[in-house]
Amino acid sequence: MTISGLVFIAIGSWYLASSKQKPEITRTISDTAFGGFYLRSVRILGTDGNGHLLYEIEAEYAEQQENNEIELQNVRINYSSGSEVPWTINADTATISNDNELLLLSGHVVAISEEGFSGQVTEIRTPMMEIYPNGYKAETDSRVQIRIGSRSLTATGMLASLQENRLHLKSNVSGRFVP
C-alpha cells in the first residue's frame, strides 16, 4: 500500500466517523414568551350596570393577543330581547379592543333583522364593520350592500343605530327599488 492509499483511507474513515455523529441541537428560549389564553366554544355576555343581559357573543375560538386584544373566529352577536335590538350579526373574525368597548368585525360580515327598516327583513353585508355593542352602534367605511325586502342599496360607508333602527349611508349611494 502506498502512502497516498493510506491518506485516502484515513480521510474516508474520518468522513464516515464525522457523518455518524448526532448533530448538536440548540434551542433558544425566550424569557419574553407570551402566556395568553385561548378558548373553544366561547360565549361572552354583555350586561348593563344592573347586571341585565344586553347582548351575547358566541364564537368557535378565542385567543388573547400580546396587546391584550382578543381575537374571535366564526362570530355571532345576538342582542337580548330586553335590549329591543332586533339584530343578529355574524362575521368570520372579530377583535375585541382592550377596553371592551369596540368589536372590529371582518370577513363576510352580515347583519340581519326580521323587524328591520320599514318593518321588513333587512340584511346588511360588508367586509368590515365596527360594533359598539353597549351603544348599539355599527359603523364602516367599506362598501356596504343593503337589502330591505325586495329593495337593494349599495354605498360606501355606513353608520347605524341598531336600537333606533336608523341607518345613515355615507357616500356613493345607489339602489334599486321595485314597487
N, C-alpha and C positions, 0 to 999 in steps of 0.2 A: 504494500500500500504506500502510496506516495503522500507527501506532506499535503498536497492540495486535496487529496481524498479525505484525509483526516480533518482538515479545516472544514470541508464541505459537510462531513458527518457531525462535527461539533456545532456548526451553525444550525443545521437541521434539527438536532436534538434540543438546542436552546430554544428554537422557534416553537417546536412542539410542546415543550415544557411551559413556555410562557402563554401559549394559547389555551392550555388546560386550566390555568389559574382562574378562579372566580373573580369577576370584576368587583371592584370596591363600590359599594352602594353608598351614596351620600344623599342626605336629605336635609333640606333647610327647613327649620321650624321657625315660624314667625311668632313672635310674642305679641303681635297685634291681631291675632285671629279674632274674627267676629263671631260672637256666640248668640246670634239672633234666633228666633223661633220659627217654626213652620208648622202648619196645621192642615189637616184634610177635613173635608165636610164642615166648613165654617159657617157659623150663624152668629151675627153681630146684631144686638138690639140697641136701638137708639131711643132714649127716653127724654122726657121733659124734666124740669126741675122738681116736679112732684112724683117722678118715677113712672108716669104713664107712658105706655108704648107709643112712639111716633112712627118708627119705621123698623124694618128688618132687612139686613143684608145677608144674603146667602152666597157662598162661593165653594167651589170644589177644592180650592187650595189657597192658602195664605202663607206669605213669607215676609218676615221682618227684614228690611234692608239695613245697610250700615248707617244710613242717615236717619234711622228710626221710622221711616215711612213703611207702610205695609202694602205689599203687592198682592192682589187677589186675582184668581183666574176663574173664568166662567161664572160671572157675577149676575145676581138677580136682586133688585131692590124693590121691596113692597112697602107701601105706606099702610099704616093701620087704619081700620075703619073709623076710629075716633079722630084721626087727623083730618078726615074729609078730603083726602088727596086720592083721586081715583086713578092713579098712575102706577104702572109696573114698568121697571126699566131693566133691560138686560144688556150685557156687554161681554166681550171676550176677556178683557182685563180691566182692573181698576187699581188706582193707587190712592191710599188714604193718607192725607197730609199729617204732619207731625202734631198739629193742633186738633186733629179730628174734625175740622170744620168743612173740609173740602174732599170730594172724591173726584179724581180725574179718570173718566171712563174712556176706553179706546177700543177700536176694533169692533165693527158691526154693532154699534150702539143703537138699540131700538127701545123707544118708549111707547107704550100702548095704554090707551084709556078707553074703557067701554062707555064712559059718560063724557067723552072728550068735548071738543069745541062744537058748539051748536047742538049739543046733545047726541052727537053721532060718534061712532067708533073713530078714534083718531090715532094715527100712527106717525111717529117721528123717527127718521133714520138719519144717522150721521156717523162719520168715522171717529169723532172725538167730541166729548161733552164734559163740562164741569158741572158737578151737582153739589149744591149746598143743602144737605138733607134736613138740617134743622130749620133752615129758612125757606124750604120748599121752592128753591130756585134752581133753574138749569140754564146753562149758557154755553154757546160755542161760537167760534169764528170760522168754523169749517162749513163746507157745503151741507145743506140740510134738505131732505126730502120729506114732505108732509102730505099725508093722505087723510082727508076728512070726509068720511063716507065715500062718494064717488068722485069727489073733487081732489085735485092734487096740486101742490105747490112745490117749487124749489126756490132756494135762496142761499145766500152766503151769509152765515151768521144768524144767531137767534138768541133771544132772551125770553125765558118762560117763567111765569109764576104758576107753579103747579097747583097750589091750593086755590088760587083765584081763577084758574083756567084761562089765563091771559097769555098771549103769545105776541112777541114783537120780532119781526124779521128785519135784519139789519141792512142788507143790500142785495142787488141783483135778483129781485123777486120776479118770478114768472109762474104762471099757473094755467090750469085747465079746469073750467067749470062747466059741467053738463047739467042742464036743467032737469 
